[in-house]
Amino acid sequence: MRKFCIIPVLCACITGNVFADYNFSFYGRGVFTPLAISGEDSSVSAATTTWDNNARPRIGFTLLASNAADTIGMNAHLLWDGSDSVVGDNAYVWTEPFNWVRLIIGKFEIDDFRGRIGATEFASWILPEGAKDEDAVFYRFKASAGAFLALKPLAWLDSKWNGLTLAAAVGSNLSGERAFQNIAGWSAADVYKSIQAGLSYRFPDIGFARLQFIGNNRGVFIEDYLYKDNDVVLRLADGLSANRDADVIEAAFLYDRINGLKAEAGIKIPLEYFTDLPTYQYYPGIFPTSPLTTGSIAGNDKLTIQLPCSAVVGASYDWNNKLNVLARVDISFGGLYIREGEHTITTGLDMRALLGVYYRVLDSVRIGLDFGYNHHELDSIKEGYAKTEYIGSRTVDVATSERTDIGFAPWVALDLGGGVIKIGAAVMIPSSERWNYNPAYGGDGWRQTYTGEPIISFPISVTYSF
């Protein structure tokens, strides 16, 4: 129970007026599914979230505090989600000594640049691959341990055209260690190469434009001066959640001039990179073939990798708080994996479409419908100079890299003061069976996740925020 001692400390700070200005809020979400049916199989679940498969509720408490001048403060987010930690999305200190600069240090999720068009609530209940969130439009600044700096260089202008913001976030060589400790063998350059840096501009009465660069934090082998029993060790920058194996350039634009309408488009372009790390997985398993890694077959282990690019177009419209429509299309394309002298793998185009509509029939009652569609074209492989073949073309004993899934969920929602109860009837129609590979499963490492039969479930979602 020691980890909960921070709660009475915070209460003492509040009641003792330690903070000049403070406010706090509560939120939570849980989902109960009394029945899910697929063929001859059925199941029950409780306290599951709607956006992923975590079988636990999310119960959160947030405290914001600052001094009277609002130049320094803190954000403490406590969360219970079934894990060992009670630290939520944010646990940081901040300072804003001038109106044009802001510094944040700690664990954070900064949504200022993040995409605005998200997914429907029951999207993960109607599509096997689920749906993508606002980060797929434009990734927010997010860190498990990092520093965030934002500058507004035009803030001194008394003009509506001063909406330029420059922002960046960095992690560290090793999260949890001070810069002067264990310094041998590290390089500050590796950290700054993995920076997340961007700019935004608010066009008055038009919209919001954003551009950013997210650096890679893929590991490299270097000499290890700390542990003499190992000659080399895998080192990489740590702390930022946005980092991937590839450098990524992102751009997005939000049009919100018309009252009630938000229309947004975003694009992500990963940059090509090379790797020769052993056992590097570059293609997932397609049942019954295990994933491809650099060490899985004899030959050249050097890889040239171009991760798929992605584009998102979406819009939401609210008419007098009576009718609401959300539509979104996500497309990824252009993935390429070249193993020199061996083979070239090209990933097929992937398209996901979501549509959500609801109408307020009474002041506190809404009826709605979520609809989802996901199509992924066949991936292909070209061995040396041989002709191109498709990966997992449908046979009796082999799964496929192709899918065309659909699903829908009619629902009714009751709005309570500060909360919502939503009851749905979700129908998921996978186009084929699905398998997941993990050596921890034992045996051949495969476990079937979908049989291809339709799945009907009845989720009851409870959400509150006050």
C-alpha positions in Angstrom: 0.0 0.0 0.0 3.0 2.3 0.2 2.6 3.5 -3.4 -0.7 5.2 -2.5 0.8 7.4 0.1 1.0 10.3 -2.4 -2.8 10.7 -2.2 -2.9 12.0 1.4 0.1 14.1 0.8 -1.6 15.8 -2.2 -4.7 16.3 -0.1 -2.7 17.9 2.7 -1.1 20.2 0.1 -4.5 21.3 -1.1 -6.1 21.9 2.2 -3.0 23.6 3.5 -3.0 26.1 0.6 0.5 25.2 -0.5 -0.5 25.9 -4.1 -1.8 29.4 -5.0 -4.0 27.9 -7.8 -5.1 24.4 -8.2 -7.9 22.2 -9.7 -8.5 18.5 -10.0 -10.6 16.2 -12.0 -11.7 12.6 -12.1 -12.4 10.2 -15.0 -12.9 6.5 -15.7 -14.0 4.0 -18.1 -15.0 0.3 -18.0 -16.9 -2.0 -20.4 -18.9 -5.1 -19.5 -19.8 -7.6 -22.2 -22.3 -10.1 -20.8 -22.2 -12.2 -23.9 -20.1 -12.5 -27.1 -20.9 -15.3 -29.6 -19.1 -16.8 -32.6 -20.2 -20.1 -34.0 -20.3 -22.6 -31.2 -18.0 -20.5 -29.0 -19.0 -17.8 -26.5 -17.4 -15.7 -23.8 -18.0 -13.0 -21.2 -15.7 -10.1 -20.1 -15.8 -7.2 -17.7 -13.8 -4.0 -17.2 -12.3 -4.0 -20.7 -11.5 -0.8 -22.5 -12.9 -0.1 -25.9 -9.8 0.8 -27.8 -7.6 -2.2 -27.1 -7.6 -5.7 -25.5 -6.5 -4.7 -22.0 -8.8 -6.5 -19.6 -8.9 -3.8 -17.0 -10.7 -0.5 -16.3 -9.1 2.9 -16.2 -9.8 5.0 -13.1 -7.9 8.3 -13.1 -7.4 11.4 -10.9 -5.6 14.5 -12.1 -4.3 17.4 -10.0 -3.1 20.6 -11.6 -1.4 23.2 -9.5 0.5 26.5 -10.1 1.7 29.6 -8.4 -0.4 32.8 -8.3 1.5 34.2 -11.3 0.9 31.0 -13.3 4.6 30.8 -14.2 5.4 27.4 -12.6 3.5 24.4 -11.6 2.8 20.7 -11.8 0.6 18.1 -13.4 0.0 14.9 -11.4 -2.0 12.2 -13.0 -2.8 9.1 -10.9 -4.3 6.1 -12.7 -5.4 2.6 -11.8 -5.6 0.3 -14.7 -4.7 -3.1 -13.2 -0.9 -2.5 -13.5 1.6 -2.1 -10.7 2.1 1.6 -11.2 -0.2 4.4 -10.2 1.5 7.0 -12.4 -0.8 7.9 -15.3 -0.2 9.7 -18.6 1.3 12.8 -17.0 3.6 13.4 -14.0 5.6 16.5 -14.7 6.7 19.9 -13.5 6.4 22.9 -15.8 7.5 26.5 -16.0 6.5 29.4 -18.2 8.6 32.4 -17.1 7.5 34.3 -20.2 4.4 34.0 -22.3 6.5 32.8 -25.2 8.3 29.9 -23.7 7.3 26.8 -21.8 9.4 23.9 -20.4 8.1 20.6 -19.2 10.1 17.9 -17.5 8.9 14.4 -16.6 6.3 12.0 -18.0 3.9 13.7 -20.3 1.4 13.6 -23.1 1.1 17.0 -24.8 -1.8 17.1 -27.3 -1.3 20.6 -28.7 -0.2 19.3 -32.1 -2.1 16.0 -32.0 -4.7 15.1 -34.6 -8.2 16.0 -33.9 -10.2 13.4 -35.7 -10.3 10.1 -33.8 -12.2 6.8 -34.0 -15.7 5.7 -33.0 -15.9 4.2 -29.6 -16.8 0.6 -30.7 -14.4 0.5 -33.6 -12.3 -2.2 -31.9 -15.4 -4.3 -31.4 -16.3 -4.3 -35.1 -12.9 -4.8 -36.9 -10.4 -7.5 -36.0 -7.5 -5.1 -36.6 -9.2 -2.3 -34.6 -9.0 1.4 -35.6 -6.4 4.1 -35.4 -6.6 7.1 -33.1 -5.7 10.8 -33.4 -1.9 9.9 -33.3 -2.3 8.3 -36.7 -3.2 11.8 -38.1 -0.4 13.6 -36.2 1.6 12.2 -33.3 1.5 14.1 -30.1 4.5 14.8 -27.9 4.7 11.9 -25.5 7.4 10.6 -23.2 7.9 8.2 -20.4 10.8 10.4 -19.2 11.7 13.5 -21.2 11.8 17.2 -21.6 9.5 19.3 -23.8 10.2 22.9 -24.9 7.7 25.1 -26.7 8.5 28.6 -28.1 6.1 31.2 -29.5 8.4 33.6 -31.3 5.6 35.9 -32.5 3.8 36.2 -29.1 5.0 39.8 -28.8 2.9 40.8 -31.8 -0.5 42.3 -31.1 -2.0 40.5 -34.0 -4.2 37.5 -34.8 -1.4 36.3 -37.1 1.0 35.5 -34.3 0.0 31.9 -34.0 3.4 30.3 -34.7 4.7 27.6 -32.2 8.0 25.8 -32.3 8.2 22.7 -30.1 10.6 19.8 -29.4 10.9 16.9 -27.0 14.0 14.8 -26.1 14.7 11.8 -24.0 18.0 10.6 -22.6 20.7 8.0 -23.2 19.3 5.9 -20.4 16.0 6.7 -18.7 16.4 7.1 -15.0 20.2 7.9 -15.0 21.7 11.3 -14.6 23.8 12.7 -17.4 27.1 12.5 -15.5 26.6 8.9 -14.4 27.6 6.0 -16.5 28.7 8.5 -19.2 31.4 6.2 -20.8 30.3 4.7 -24.1 27.3 7.0 -24.6 26.8 9.9 -27.1 24.6 12.9 -26.7 24.3 12.9 -30.5 22.3 9.7 -30.4 19.7 11.4 -28.2 19.4 14.5 -30.3 19.1 12.5 -33.5 16.1 10.9 -31.9 14.4 14.2 -31.2 10.8 15.0 -31.9 10.7 18.5 -33.3 7.9 20.4 -35.0 6.1 23.6 -35.7 2.5 24.6 -36.0 0.8 27.7 -37.3 -2.8 28.8 -36.6 -4.2 30.5 -39.7 -6.8 32.9 -38.4 -10.4 32.0 -39.3 -9.0 29.1 -41.5 -7.3 26.3 -39.8 -4.3 24.7 -38.1 -1.2 23.5 -39.9 1.5 21.2 -38.4 4.9 19.8 -39.5 7.3 17.6 -37.5 10.3 15.3 -37.6 10.5 12.3 -35.4 14.0 10.8 -35.1 14.8 7.1 -34.8 16.1 5.3 -31.8 17.0 2.0 -33.3 19.8 0.3 -31.5 23.4 0.1 -32.6 26.2 -2.1 -31.2 29.0 -0.2 -29.6 31.8 -1.1 -27.2 30.7 -1.4 -23.6 33.0 0.2 -21.1 30.8 -0.4 -18.1 30.4 -4.2 -18.0 33.7 -5.8 -18.9 32.2 -9.2 -19.3 30.6 -8.0 -22.5 32.5 -6.6 -25.4 29.6 -4.9 -27.1 26.1 -3.9 -26.0 23.0 -2.6 -27.8 22.7 1.1 -27.0 19.9 3.5 -28.0 18.2 6.7 -26.9 15.3 6.3 -24.5 12.3 8.2 -23.0 10.2 9.3 -26.0 7.3 7.2 -27.1 7.2 8.5 -30.6 10.5 7.0 -31.7 10.6 4.2 -34.2 13.2 2.4 -36.2 12.9 4.9 -39.0 13.0 8.7 -39.1 9.5 10.0 -39.9 8.3 13.2 -41.4 4.7 14.2 -40.6 2.4 16.9 -41.8 -1.3 17.7 -41.1 -3.9 20.4 -41.6 -7.1 21.0 -39.8 -9.9 23.1 -41.3 -12.3 24.4 -38.7 -13.6 27.7 -40.0 -17.2 26.5 -40.2 -18.9 26.2 -36.8 -19.5 22.6 -35.9 -17.2 21.2 -38.7 -13.7 19.8 -38.4 -12.0 18.4 -41.5 -8.5 17.1 -41.3 -5.8 15.5 -43.4 -2.5 14.1 -42.4 0.5 12.2 -43.9 3.4 10.3 -42.5 6.6 9.5 -44.5 9.1 7.2 -42.9 12.6 7.5 -44.3 14.5 4.5 -45.7 17.1 3.0 -43.5 19.5 0.1 -43.3 20.2 -2.5 -40.6 22.4 -5.6 -40.2 21.4 -6.4 -36.6 21.1 -10.2 -36.1 17.6 -11.6 -35.5 16.0 -8.4 -36.7 12.3 -9.2 -37.5 11.3 -7.5 -40.7 8.1 -9.4 -41.7 5.4 -10.9 -39.4 4.5 -14.5 -39.5 1.8 -15.8 -41.9 0.5 -19.1 -40.5 2.1 -21.6 -40.5 5.4 -19.8 -41.4 7.1 -18.0 -38.5 8.2 -14.4 -38.9 11.2 -13.5 -41.1 14.3 -12.3 -39.3 17.8 -11.5 -40.5 19.0 -14.7 -38.9 16.2 -17.0 -39.9 17.7 -18.1 -43.2 21.2 -18.3 -44.6 22.4 -15.5 -46.8 22.9 -11.7 -46.7 21.7 -10.2 -43.4 21.8 -6.6 -44.6 18.4 -5.1 -45.0 17.1 -2.0 -46.7 13.8 -1.0 -45.2 11.2 1.4 -46.3 8.3 1.3 -43.9 4.8 2.0 -45.3 3.7 5.6 -45.8 0.3 6.6 -44.5 -2.4 9.1 -45.2 -5.5 10.0 -43.3 -8.5 12.1 -44.3 -11.4 12.6 -41.8 -14.1 15.0 -40.8 -16.7 15.4 -38.0 -19.8 17.6 -38.0 -22.0 18.5 -35.1 -25.4 20.1 -35.9 -26.8 22.0 -32.9 -25.8 19.1 -30.5 -28.5 17.1 -32.1 -26.9 15.3 -35.1 -23.2 14.2 -35.1 -21.4 12.6 -38.0 -17.8 11.3 -38.0 -16.1 9.8 -41.1 -12.5 8.8 -41.5 -10.3 6.9 -44.0 -6.7 5.6 -43.3 -4.5 4.4 -46.0 -1.0 2.9 -45.8 1.2 2.0 -48.8 4.7 1.6 -50.1 6.3 -0.7 -47.6 9.5 -2.3 -49.0 11.9 -4.8 -47.4 15.0 -5.6 -49.5 17.4 -8.4 -48.4 20.2 -8.0 -50.9 20.7 -11.0 -53.1 17.9 -12.9 -51.4 14.4 -11.4 -51.8 12.3 -8.2 -51.9 9.0 -8.0 -50.0 6.4 -5.4 -50.9 3.4 -4.8 -48.6 0.0 -4.4 -50.1 -2.1 -1.3 -49.7 -4.2 -1.2 -46.5 -7.3 0.9 -46.2 -9.5 1.4 -43.2 -12.8 3.4 -43.2 -14.9 4.4 -40.2 -18.3 6.0 -40.1 -20.1 7.0 -36.9 -23.5 8.7 -36.7 -25.7 9.6 -33.8 -28.9 11.6 -33.3 -30.1 13.0 -30.0 -33.8 11.9 -29.7 -34.1 13.3 -26.1 -32.0 15.7 -24.1 -30.2 12.8 -22.4 -30.7 10.0 -25.0 -28.8 9.4 -28.2 -29.1 6.6 -30.7 -26.2 5.9 -33.1 -24.4 3.5 -35.5 -20.7 2.7 -35.9 -19.6 1.1 -39.2 -16.1 -0.1 -40.1 -14.4 -1.5 -43.2 -10.8 -2.8 -43.5 -9.2 -4.0 -46.7 -5.5 -5.2 -47.0 -4.2 -6.3 -50.4 -1.9 -9.3 -50.7 1.8 -8.7 -49.9 4.3 -9.9 -52.4 7.7 -11.4 -52.5 10.3 -11.6 -55.3 13.1 -14.1 -54.9 16.2 -13.0 -56.7 15.4 -12.9 -60.4 12.3 -15.1 -60.1 8.8 -13.7 -60.8 6.9 -11.9 -58.1 4.7 -14.1 -56.0 2.0 -13.2 -53.4 2.5 -14.1 -49.8 -0.2 -16.3 -48.3 -2.4 -16.7 -51.3 -5.4 -18.6 -50.1 -4.9 -22.4 -49.8 -6.4 -25.0 -47.4 -3.5 -25.0 -45.0 -2.0 -21.5 -45.3 -3.3 -18.2 -43.9 -3.3 -15.1 -46.1 -1.9 -11.6 -46.0 -5.1 -10.4 -47.6 -8.2 -9.4 -45.7 -11.5 -7.6 -46.2 -13.3 -7.2 -42.9 -16.5 -5.3 -42.1 -18.5 -4.6 -39.0 -21.2 -2.5 -37.5 -22.6 -1.6 -34.1 -26.0 0.1 -33.4 -26.1 1.6 -30.0 -28.1 3.7 -27.6 -26.5 6.1 -25.0 -27.9 7.7 -21.9 -26.1 10.9 -20.9 -25.9 11.4 -17.1 -24.4 14.4 -15.5 -20.7 14.0 -16.1 -21.0 10.5 -17.5 -22.4 8.2 -20.2 -23.8 4.7 -20.3 -23.7 3.2 -23.8 -25.2 -0.1 -24.8 -24.3 -1.6 -28.2 -24.8 -4.7 -30.3 -21.6 -5.1 -32.2 -21.2 -7.4 -35.2 -17.7 -8.2 -36.5 -17.3 -10.1 -39.8 -13.7 -11.2 -40.4 -13.0 -12.3 -44.0 -10.8 -15.2 -42.8 -9.3 -16.9 -39.8 -6.4 -15.1 -38.0 -3.4 -16.4 -36.2 -0.9 -14.8 -33.8 2.7 -15.9 -33.4 4.5 -15.7 -30.1 7.2 -18.2 -29.0 5.9 -17.8 -25.5 2.8 -19.7 -26.5 4.9 -22.9 -26.6 4.6 -25.6 -29.3 4.9 -24.1 -32.7 4.3 -20.6 -31.3 0.9 -20.1 -33.0 -2.5 -19.4 -31.5 -5.7 -18.8 -33.4 -7.4 -15.5 -32.6 -10.3 -15.6 -35.1 -12.0 -18.5 -36.8 -13.5 -16.4 -39.6 -17.0 -16.8 -38.2 -18.9 -13.6 -37.4 -18.7 -12.4 -33.9 -21.7 -10.8 -32.2 -21.1 -9.0 -28.8 -23.1 -6.8 -26.5 -20.8 -4.2 -24.9 -22.0 -2.0 -22.1 -19.7 1.0 -21.8 -19.6 3.3 -18.7 -17.6 6.5 -18.9 -17.5 9.4 -16.5 -15.5 12.7 -16.3 -15.9 15.4 -13.8 
